[in-house]
Amino acid sequence: MTGIPDFSVVVANWEGERWLARTLSALQLSARRTGLAGEILVVDDASTDRSADVVRRGFPKVRLLVNERNEGFGESTMRGVRAARGRVVVLCNNDLVPKEEFLPNLLRWFDGDAARLPGNVVIPRDRLFGVSARTLSWFDGTPNQLCMGAVWQGGRLTPAWTDPRRASPALFVQAGAAAYDRAALLRLGGLSSLFAPGYWEDYDLSYRAAKAGYASIYDPEALALHHGGGSMTKRFGEQRVARLKARNHLLFEWMNLSEPRLVATYCLRLAFSVAREWATGRHPALTLAVLDALGQLRPALAERSRRRRTIGDGVLLARYGAGTPSY
């Protein structure tokens, strides 16, 4: 391909042989519908199956990068983002099947000098960070990814969702089906490696962007089907994945919460919840997650100290707080 593409699609893959051909075929079809110059990159995270062969033999126009060792979702994705040439980068899971209008609807928000949403919401182009898609379960069509905000519940910051039928402001952009301003993503440092091998790194990036003054959008017309959770569950099992999610939720809070009142409430409730686990003889799920997170405390605090915060937690919770908690 000659010239600089308008957009780049990055697919981080691990053990995705059974899904990858379907995903790439759908992405190529959707890319053609944009009428723009684009590229698709697959970053294979040292798969032991035939994923790389699927790309080489069936999709010669797709750029393939192969990790020498397994790096996890965040590192693999960021390798693709750094190698991408488009000003907008679209991140897709390897088990995502986008509809034809998926890419056109994601990319349209990055045209012109501003994104104009229903309700007279205007986001200047230089403040637009990302656009998140709507995804449905491949199996039964139930919603899988919606408009994500957050609520303060039980002394913790918890993701919450709404299901608007029109494009709406969103706090969190979920990296398995979303478009980003590539320069802004890199400026903010991208997906943090502290969440490896995966989960919560996209929420962390979105929250970091919101605190730095960027805005994001949820577009329900950017639609895709999603198989969901296959690679991580296959690798670690359901119990380890649950523990990993719990650890990374804590790391997210430790690196991002900054308002003194909320931090004080958070610390007291967290200590109380751990003590209650021990006092009642419950399975120490939270205690184990805290111990796991403490292993990353020093780099988490170092990363926290480098982050730019121009908007407070309370403002973001007020702005994006309506919704149903998501666990």
For each residue, the residues with C-beta under 8 A, 3 or more apart:
1: 5 37 39
2:
3: 37
4: 37 85 86
5: 1 8 36 37 38 39 85 86
6: 34 36 37 38 86 87 88 107
7: 34 36 38 39 86 87 88 89 90 103 107 179
8: 5 38 39 40 41 80 84 85 86 88 89 90 182
9: 27 31 38 39 40 41 89 90 91 92 103
10: 41 43 77 80 81 84 89 90 91 92
11: 20 23 24 27 40 41 42 43 80 92 93 94
12: 43 45 73 76 77 80 91 93 94
13: 16 20 42 43 44 45 47 51 76 94
14: 44 45 46 47 51 70 73 76 94 231 235
15: 47 48 49 51 231 234 235
16: 13 19 20 23 47 49 51 94 95 230 231
17: 20 47 49 50 51 54
18:
19: 16 22 23 94 95 227 230
20: 11 13 16 17 23 24 42 51 54 55 94
21: 24 25 54 58 59
22: 19 25 26 97
23: 11 16 19 20 26 27 92 93 94 95 96 97
24: 11 20 21 27 28 40 42 55 58 59 62
25: 21 22 28 29
26: 22 23 29 30 96 97 98 99 102 224
27: 9 11 23 24 30 31 40 92 98 103
28: 24 25 31 32 40 59 61
29: 25 26 32 33 100
30: 26 27 33 34 98 99 100 101 102 103 104
31: 9 27 28 34 38 40 103
32: 28 29
33: 29 30 100 101 103 104
34: 6 7 30 31 38 103 104 107
35:
36: 5 6 7 107
37: 1 3 4 5 6
38: 5 6 7 8 9 31 34 86 103
39: 1 5 7 8 9 63 84 85 86
40: 8 9 11 24 27 28 31 59 61 62 63
41: 8 9 10 11 62 63 64 65 80 83 84
42: 11 13 20 24 51 55 62 63 64 65 80 94
43: 10 11 12 13 65 66 67 76 77 79 80
44: 13 14 47 51 52 55 64 65 66 67 76
45: 12 13 14 67 70 71 72 73 76
46: 14 66 67 68 69 70 71
47: 13 14 15 16 17 44 51 52
48: 15
49: 15 16 17
50: 17 53 54
51: 13 14 15 16 17 20 42 44 47 54 55 94
52: 44 47 55 56 64 66
53: 50 56 57
54: 17 20 21 50 51 57 58 59
55: 20 24 42 44 51 52 58 59 62 64
56: 52 53 59 60 64
57: 53 54
58: 21 24 54 55
59: 21 24 28 40 54 55 56 62
60: 56
61: 28 40
62: 24 40 41 42 55 59
63: 39 40 41 42 83
64: 41 42 44 52 55 56
65: 41 42 43 44 79 80 83
66: 43 44 46 52
67: 43 44 45 46 70 71 75 76 79
68: 46
69: 46
70: 14 45 46 67 197
71: 45 46 67 75 76 79 196
72: 45 75 76 193 196 197 198
73: 12 14 45 76 77 191 196 197 198 201
74: 77 78 190 191 192 193 195 196 198 201
75: 67 71 72 78 79 191 193 196
76: 12 13 14 43 44 45 67 71 72 73 79 80
77: 10 12 43 73 74 80 81 91 175 190 191
78: 74 75 81 82 190 191
79: 43 65 67 71 75 76 82 83
80: 8 10 11 12 41 42 43 65 76 77 83 84 89
81: 10 77 78 84 89 91 182 185 186 190
82: 78 79 186
83: 41 63 65 79 80
84: 8 10 39 41 80 81 89 182
85: 4 5 8 39
86: 4 5 6 7 8 38 39 89 182
87: 6 7 110 181 182 183
88: 6 7 8 107 110 179 180 181 182
89: 7 8 9 10 80 81 84 86 179 180 182 185
90: 7 8 9 10 103 106 107 178 179 180
91: 9 10 12 77 81 175 176 177 178 179 180
92: 9 10 11 23 27 96 98 176 177 224
93: 11 12 23 96 176 177 226
94: 11 12 13 14 16 19 20 23 42 51 231
95: 16 19 23 138 226 227 228 230 231
96: 23 26 92 93 135 176 177 224 225 226 227
97: 22 23 26 138 224 225 226 227
98: 26 27 30 92 102 103 133 177 223 224 225
99: 26 30 102 223 224 225
100: 29 30 33
101: 30 33 104 105 221 222 223
102: 26 30 98 99 105 106 133 177 222 223 224
103: 7 9 27 30 31 33 34 38 90 98 106 107 222
104: 30 33 34 101 107 108
105: 101 102 108 133 219 221 222 223
106: 90 102 103 109 131 133 178 179 219 222
107: 6 7 34 36 88 90 103 104 110 111 179
108: 104 105 111
109: 106 115 128 131 167 179 217 219
110: 87 88 107 115 125 128 131 179 181
111: 107 108
112: 115 125
113: 124 125
114: 122 123 124 125
115: 109 110 112 122 123 125 128 217
116: 121 122 123
117: 121 122 123 166 167 168 169 217
118: 121 166 167 168
119:
120:
121: 116 117 118 169
122: 114 115 116 117
123: 114 115 116 117 127 128 169 215 217
124: 113 114 127 128
125: 110 112 113 114 115 128
126:
127: 123 124 213 214 215
128: 109 110 115 123 124 125 131 181 214 215 216 217
129: 173 180 181 184 185 206 209 210 214 215 216
130: 173 178 179 180 181 185 206 209 216 217
131: 106 109 110 128 173 178 179 180 216 217 218 219 222
132: 145 147 148 170 172 173 174 177 178 216 217 218 219
133: 98 102 105 106 145 177 178 219 222 223 224
134: 143 145 146 218 219 220 221 222 223 224
135: 96 143 144 145 176 177 223 224 225 226
136: 141 142 143 144 223 224 225 226
137: 140 141 142 143 144 225 226 228
138: 95 97 225 226 227 228
139: 227
140: 137
141: 136 137 225
142: 136 137
143: 134 135 136 137 146 163
144: 135 136 137 226 228
145: 132 133 134 135 148 174 176 177 226
146: 134 143 161 162 163 218
147: 132 161 162 163 164 168 170 218 220 323
148: 132 145 159 160 161 170 171 172 173 174 203 218 323 326
149: 159 160 161 162 170 171 172 320 321 322 323
150: 157 158 159 160 171 172 207 316 317 320 321
151: 157 158 160 317 321 323 325
152: 155 156 157 158 262 317 321
153: 156 158 325
154: 158 269
155: 152 265 266 268 269 270
156: 152 153 249 253 266 269 270
157: 150 151 152 252 253 256 257 262 266 313 317
158: 150 151 152 153 154 325 326 327
159: 148 149 150 172 203 325 326
160: 148 149 150 151 321 322 323 324 325 326
161: 146 147 148 149 323 324 326
162: 146 147 149 168 322 323 324
163: 143 146 147 220
164: 147 167 168 218 220
165: 220
166: 117 118 220
167: 109 117 118 164 217 218 219 220 221
168: 117 118 147 162 164 217 218
169: 117 121 123 215 216 217 218 319 320
170: 132 147 148 149 173 216 217 218 320
171: 148 149 150 206 207 210 216 316 319 320
172: 132 148 149 150 159 202 203 206 207 216
173: 129 130 131 132 148 170 178 180 202 205 206 209 216
174: 132 145 148 177 178 202 203
175: 77 91 178 191 201 202 205
176: 91 92 93 96 135 145 202 226
177: 91 92 93 96 98 102 132 133 135 145 174 222 224 226
178: 90 91 106 130 131 132 133 173 174 175 202
179: 7 88 89 90 91 106 107 109 110 130 131
180: 88 89 90 91 129 130 131 173 184 185
181: 87 88 110 128 129 130 184 185
182: 8 81 84 86 87 88 89 185 186
183: 87 186 187
184: 129 180 181 187 188 209 214
185: 81 89 129 130 180 181 182 188 190 205
186: 81 82 182 183 189 190
187: 183 184
188: 184 185 205 208 209 212
189: 186 192 208 306
190: 74 77 78 81 185 186 205
191: 73 74 75 77 78 175 195 201 202 204 205
192: 74 189 195 201 204 205 255 303
193: 72 74 75 196
194: 251 255 296 299 300 303
195: 74 191 192 198 199 200 201 204 248 251 252
196: 71 72 73 74 75 193
197: 70 72 73 232 235 236 244
198: 72 73 74 195 201 232 244
199: 195 232 241 244 245 248
200: 195 203 204 245 248 249 251 252
201: 73 74 175 191 192 195 198 204 205 248
202: 172 173 174 175 176 178 191 205 206
203: 148 159 172 174 200 206 207 252
204: 191 192 195 200 201 207 208 251 252 255 256
205: 173 175 185 188 190 191 192 201 202 208 209
206: 129 130 171 172 173 202 203 209 210 216
207: 150 171 172 203 204 210 211 252 256 316
208: 188 189 204 205 211 212 256 307
209: 129 130 173 184 188 205 206 212 214 216
210: 129 171 206 207 213 214 215 216 311 316 320
211: 207 208 256 258 307 308 309 310 311 312 316
212: 188 208 209 308 309 310 311
213: 127 210 310 311
214: 127 128 129 184 209 210
215: 123 127 128 129 169 210
216: 128 129 130 131 132 169 170 171 172 173 206 209 210
217: 109 115 117 123 128 130 131 132 167 168 169 170
218: 131 132 134 146 147 148 164 167 168 169 170
219: 105 106 109 131 132 133 134 167 222
220: 134 147 163 164 165 166 167 223
221: 101 105 134 167
222: 101 102 103 105 106 131 133 134 177 219
223: 98 99 101 102 105 133 134 135 136 220
224: 26 92 96 97 98 99 102 133 134 135 136 177
225: 96 97 98 99 135 136 137 138 141
226: 93 95 96 97 135 136 137 138 144 145 176 177
227: 19 95 96 97 138 139 230
228: 95 137 138 144
229: 232 233 241
230: 16 19 95 227 233 234
231: 14 15 16 94 95 234 235
232: 197 198 199 229 235 236 241 244
233: 229 230 236 237 238 241
234: 15 230 231
235: 14 15 197 231 232
236: 197 232 233 240 241 244
237: 233 240 241
238: 233 241 242
239: 242 243
240: 236 237 243 244
241: 199 229 232 233 236 237 238 244 245
242: 238 239 245 246 285
243: 239 240 246 247 285 288 289 292
244: 197 198 199 232 236 240 241 247 248
245: 199 200 241 242 248 249
246: 242 243 249 250 285 286 288 289 292
247: 243 244 250 251 289 292 293
248: 195 199 200 201 244 245 251 252
249: 156 200 245 246 252 253 289
250: 246 247 253 254 289 290 293
251: 194 195 200 204 247 248 254 255 293 296 300
252: 157 195 200 203 204 207 248 249 255 256
253: 156 157 249 250 256 257 266
254: 250 251 257 293 297 300 301 304
255: 192 194 204 251 252 300 303 304 307
256: 157 204 207 208 211 252 253 304 307 313
257: 157 253 254 262 263 266 313
258: 211 263 309 312 313
259: 262 263 312 313 314
260: 263 264
261: 264 265
262: 152 157 257 259 265 266 313 314
263: 257 258 259 260 266 267
264: 260 261 267 268
265: 155 261 262 268 269
266: 155 156 157 253 257 262 263 269 270
267: 263 264 270 271
268: 155 264 265 271 272
269: 154 155 156 265 266 272 273
270: 155 156 266 267 273 274 286 290
271: 267 268 274 275
272: 268 269 275 276
273: 269 270 276 277 286
274: 270 271 277 278 286 287 290
275: 271 272 278 279
276: 272 273 279 280 282
277: 273 274 280 282 283 284 285 286 287
278: 274 275 281 284 287
279: 275 276
280: 276 277
281: 278
282: 276 277 285
283: 277
284: 277 278 287 288
285: 242 243 246 277 282 288 289
286: 246 270 273 274 277 289 290
287: 274 277 278 284 290 291
288: 243 246 284 285 291 292
289: 243 246 247 249 250 285 286 292 293
290: 250 270 274 286 287 293 294
291: 287 288 294 295
292: 243 246 247 288 289 295 296
293: 247 250 251 254 289 290 296 297 300
294: 290 291 297
295: 291 292
296: 194 251 292 293 299 300
297: 254 293 294 300 301
298: 301 302
299: 194 296 302 303
300: 194 251 254 255 293 296 297 303 304
301: 254 297 298 304 305
302: 298 299 305 306
303: 192 194 255 299 300 306 307
304: 254 255 256 300 301 307
305: 301 302
306: 189 302 303
307: 208 211 255 256 303 304
308: 211 212
309: 211 212 258 312
310: 211 212 213
311: 210 211 212 213 315 316
312: 211 258 259 309 315 316
313: 157 256 257 258 259 262 316 317
314: 259 262 317 318
315: 311 312 318 319
316: 150 171 207 210 211 311 312 313 319 320
317: 150 151 152 157 313 314 320 321
318: 314 315 321
319: 169 171 315 316
320: 149 150 169 170 171 210 316 317 323
321: 149 150 151 152 160 317 318
322: 149 160 162
323: 147 148 149 151 160 161 162 320 326
324: 160 161 162
325: 151 153 158 159 160
326: 148 158 159 160 161 323
327: 158
